Amino acid sequence: MSKGYQTKKVRQETISVFGKSVGKRAGFQCEWCGSKEDLRLWDYKPEIAPNMETLALLCGRCHDLANGRHAGSDELRHLRNALWNSTPSVAEGVARVLARCPEKWARAAIGDSYISDSVKDEILRQAGH
């Protein structure tokens, strides 16, 4: 068994320990859109140890968006309420997705959110805005 495989396996086991707690926090629905279908944990900050702040419960569609799938502004509009969530993996994660949208409303929503100004600036800079 390779070291990389073992490291990934241990990380997945660690993430799964948080599953029930994240599910309860989320009310067993997607923390971005509210769907109750195809729920799974999303690891917002894979470079650090998983914890309640770095994990979000997302439906399959939002999970795909979090992992880079592009979507039109109509599909993204219903996600903006998640910007006001106090959990970084929820608010900052959805901000990163919305930052890819070229519409002014998306940048305005990010700007109006409670996310720290330094994180907002980083998100918008990475998105090229």
Residue pairs with C-beta under 8 A, 6 or more apart in sequence:
11 43
11 46
11 50
14 49
14 50
15 41
15 43
15 50
15 55
16 41
18 41
18 50
18 51
18 52
18 55
19 41
21 52
22 41
22 52
22 55
22 56
22 57
23 39
23 57
25 31
25 52
25 57
25 87
26 56
26 57
28 36
28 39
28 57
29 35
29 36
29 39
29 57
30 36
30 39
30 57
30 58
30 59
30 62
31 56
31 57
31 58
31 82
31 85
31 87
31 89
31 90
32 56
32 58
32 59
32 62
32 65
32 79
32 82
32 90
32 93
32 94
33 59
33 61
33 62
33 78
33 79
33 82
35 59
35 61
35 62
36 59
37 59
37 60
38 59
38 60
38 61
39 57
39 58
39 59
40 57
40 58
40 60
40 63
41 55
41 56
41 57
41 58
42 55
42 56
42 57
42 58
42 62
42 63
42 66
42 67
42 89
42 93
43 50
43 54
43 55
44 54
44 55
44 56
44 66
44 88
44 89
44 92
44 93
45 54
45 89
48 54
52 87
53 87
53 88
53 89
54 88
54 89
55 89
56 66
56 87
56 89
56 90
56 93
58 66
62 79
65 71
65 76
65 79
65 97
66 93
66 96
66 97
70 100
73 101
73 102
73 103
73 105
73 106
76 97
76 98
76 101
76 106
77 105
79 94
79 97
79 98
80 94
80 98
80 105
80 106
80 109
82 90
82 91
82 94
83 91
83 94
83 95
83 98
83 109
83 110
83 112
83 113
83 114
83 115
84 91
84 113
84 114
85 91
85 94
86 114
91 113
91 114
91 115
92 115
92 119
92 123
95 110
95 113
95 115
95 119
95 120
95 123
96 123
96 126
96 127
98 106
98 109
98 110
99 106
99 107
99 110
99 123
99 124
99 126
99 127
99 129
100 127
107 124
107 129
110 120
110 123
110 124
111 120
113 120
115 123
